[in-house]
């Protein structure tokens, strides 16, 4: 999924929380590359600095998991 595929709300902005939830589900499935991509999209739509920082932290976590070849939680 790319940012172009995301539905937008009535203000014309995608919900940070919707994207963050999708990214978290990808993490739970052990789909680290896809989760990192989703967190990247999440960071792009985040308005608050704290949400941007959180998304960046999750991107780094997912990239680390990919590098270490982690599996999904049982």
C-alpha positions as CSV (number, residue, x, y, z in Angstrom):
1,X,0.0,0.0,0.0
2,X,1.2,3.4,-0.8
3,X,0.2,6.8,0.4
4,X,-1.7,7.3,-2.9
5,X,-4.0,4.4,-1.9
6,X,-5.1,5.8,1.4
7,X,-8.6,7.3,1.7
8,X,-8.8,10.8,3.0
9,X,-11.2,12.2,5.5
10,X,-13.5,15.2,4.9
11,X,-10.7,17.6,5.8
12,X,-8.6,16.1,3.0
13,X,-6.1,14.6,5.4
14,X,-5.6,11.0,6.2
15,X,-5.9,9.9,9.8
16,X,-2.6,9.4,11.5
17,X,-4.2,6.9,13.8
18,X,-5.6,4.8,11.0
19,X,-2.2,4.5,9.4
20,X,-0.4,3.9,12.7
21,X,-2.9,1.1,13.4
22,X,-2.2,-0.5,10.0
23,X,1.6,-0.2,10.6
24,X,1.3,-1.8,14.0
25,X,-0.7,-4.7,12.6
26,X,2.1,-5.3,10.0
27,X,4.6,-5.3,12.8
28,X,2.5,-7.9,14.7
29,X,2.6,-10.1,11.6
30,X,6.4,-9.7,11.3
31,X,6.1,-7.9,8.0
32,X,8.9,-5.5,9.0
33,X,9.7,-4.0,5.6
34,X,6.0,-3.3,4.9
35,X,5.6,-1.9,8.4
36,X,8.5,0.5,7.9
37,X,7.0,1.7,4.7
38,X,3.6,2.2,6.4
39,X,5.3,4.1,9.3
40,X,7.0,6.3,6.6
41,X,3.6,7.1,5.2
42,X,2.3,7.7,8.7
43,X,5.1,10.1,9.4
44,X,4.3,12.1,6.3
45,X,0.7,12.8,7.4
46,X,1.5,13.4,11.0
47,X,0.9,17.0,12.1
48,X,2.2,16.8,15.6
49,X,6.0,16.6,16.2
50,X,5.5,13.9,18.8
51,X,3.7,11.7,16.3
52,X,6.4,12.3,13.7
53,X,9.0,11.4,16.3
54,X,7.1,8.2,17.2
55,X,6.7,7.2,13.6
56,X,10.5,7.7,13.1
57,X,11.2,5.5,16.1
58,X,9.0,2.8,14.7
59,X,10.7,3.0,11.3
60,X,14.1,2.5,12.9
61,X,12.7,-0.4,15.0
62,X,11.3,-2.1,11.9
63,X,14.5,-1.6,9.9
64,X,16.4,-3.1,12.8
65,X,14.1,-6.1,12.9
66,X,14.6,-6.6,9.2
67,X,18.3,-6.5,9.5
68,X,18.2,-9.0,12.4
69,X,15.7,-11.2,10.5
70,X,13.3,-11.2,13.4
71,X,10.2,-13.4,13.1
72,X,6.6,-12.4,14.1
73,X,5.7,-12.8,17.7
74,X,4.0,-16.1,18.5
